[in-house]
Amino acid sequence: MIHNYDIISLTEIKPNFGCVPDIQTMRFAGYDLFTSDLTTLHTRGTSIYVKSSYQAKQILPDVTEPYADCVWITMKGLNNHNMLLGVIYRSGTPTLANVYDDSLHETITWAASSNYSHKLIMGDFNHPVIAWDPSPALPGNISPCSSHARFLECIRDSYLHQHVFQPTRYRNGHTPNQDDLLFTNEVEMIDQVTVLDPLGASNHIGIMFTVMFGTCQPLPIKTVYNYNKGDYTAMRNLLNDINWEMALHGLSVQDMTDYINQTIIAAIDKTVPIKKVNPLANHRKPLWMNESTLKTVRKKHHARIRYLNTKDGHDYQRYIASRNIATHATRKTRKEFETKLAKESRINNKVFWNYVNSKRKTRVSIPTLRNEAGSLVEKDDEKAEVLNRTYSKVFTREDMNTFPMLNNIVPLSELNVKLTKNRVLKQLQSLKIDKSPGPDQIHP
């Protein structure tokens, strides 16, 4: 069961007033273990288990007085993205917690202001009086100078979003508290937050969630059609050589449709080349970058490398000149691209949204859904069926057994319907070629 999780974090791994646990006994195969300094006094210890394939690395906060009861790791992702992940434990004893609150707030501020694209901070913060749903708030009787108010101010100043909205600690005779929190720098970074049973004799429930972060895990290389290099003259010749009247004679409508689809797909296989798409490729240039601008950027890089190797004053001046030319060219090219994009957004909005999505750090897709039987579905077609059944429930259910009597019904043979070649051609020419193929896999 444990191998279903990519990351596992724990707090309070040290017994209260007990001995330091043996790290070797805490390890298990397939995971790298990272812990805080378990020898520090007045700490309970935090740990993170990460699957070894992710090649996570532990780092220390770059602050004057780093908070002791926390552990921080970094992970590399796709497209030069990276994630900073931290687990924190704040003491439940107010007198002890208040002593270290300043260093805790400084450490959180450091994490929030770091250069990592994705930031995730979680742990047991022991601030039960703060209400997080629908927005962070304190009771009216809490002083603005209290530790709770200062912590909330730190979170707000760091522009962090909290994702847990229910009690996480249950004790007999006590009101359930929300001590365990989950913070990120983007709202859409966390998906499917669910609760688990407590671990062992703990009075804290477990929290399971999905992090929307593409990692550098080995992924299969996909093969897709390269429509930009298709030989459409040869495709037309192949389709024109078919005697359609004879091929479709005597077939039902569905059989005709299947035959036409199979014939078109066979023509595509012969005339449109395929290309391999590597999901891990991060060398894509920006959408606005053209060849001339790319040359100025490469020239700038070469000039910089030459200066770093020679440390010569003339090489430095060449690098400065190349840098200025590249900066001017990139700004001009991006402005021209965005201006053209804005003008054509109504005609070809797919290119517009493609550019917008290229600026996003977190990719959001349809999450795993639960069907009527209570099972989780992950395949696209199964998700479509679940959503379709859910949406169809709001429509009126017609009585399919009793039909009204209609008068003056015109027989189909008497309808004056003219299906001409020009009308069909007009409909085909009105298709939007920027759209993706449908279930029949035929591109518009």
MOPECOR-V480053 format. One record per pair of residues at least 12 apart in sequence whose C-alpha atoms are under 6 Angstrom apart, sorted by the first residue. I is the first residue (numbers start at 0). J is the second residue. D is the distance in whole Angstrom. If there is no record, write none. Layout:
I:J:D
I:J:D
This chain:
5:49:6
5:50:6
6:48:6
6:49:5
7:47:6
7:48:5
8:46:6
8:47:4
9:45:6
9:46:5
10:45:4
11:43:5
11:44:5
12:44:5
13:43:5
13:44:6
29:50:6
29:51:6
30:48:6
30:49:5
30:50:4
30:51:5
31:48:6
31:49:5
31:51:5
32:47:6
32:48:5
33:46:6
33:47:5
34:46:4
34:70:6
35:69:5
35:70:5
42:68:6
44:68:6
45:69:6
55:73:6
55:74:5
56:72:5
56:73:5
57:71:6
57:72:4
58:71:6
58:72:6
64:102:6
65:102:6
65:106:6
66:102:5
66:103:5
68:88:6
69:86:5
69:87:4
70:85:6
70:86:5
71:84:6
71:85:4
72:84:5
76:213:5
76:214:4
76:215:5
77:213:6
77:214:6
77:215:6
78:281:5
80:116:6
81:115:6
81:116:6
82:115:6
82:117:4
82:118:6
83:118:5
84:119:5
84:120:6
85:120:5
86:121:5
86:122:5
87:122:5
88:122:6
88:123:5
88:124:6
89:124:5
91:125:6
111:157:6
118:183:5
118:184:6
119:182:6
119:183:5
120:181:6
120:182:5
121:180:6
121:181:4
122:179:6
122:180:6
123:178:6
123:179:4
124:178:6
125:178:5
126:178:6
127:176:5
127:177:5
127:178:5
132:164:6
159:182:6
159:183:6
159:184:5
160:182:5
160:183:5
161:181:5
161:182:5
162:181:6
163:180:6
167:203:6
167:204:5
168:202:6
168:203:4
169:202:6
188:210:6
188:211:5
189:209:6
189:210:5
190:209:5
191:208:5
191:209:6
192:207:6
192:208:4
193:206:6
193:207:5
194:206:5
220:276:6
220:277:5
221:275:6
221:276:5
222:274:6
222:275:5
223:273:6
223:274:6
224:273:4
225:272:6
225:273:5
225:274:6
229:270:6
229:271:4
230:270:5
234:266:6
234:270:6
287:333:5
287:336:6
292:328:6
295:325:5
296:325:5
299:321:5
299:322:5
302:318:5
303:318:6
370:385:6
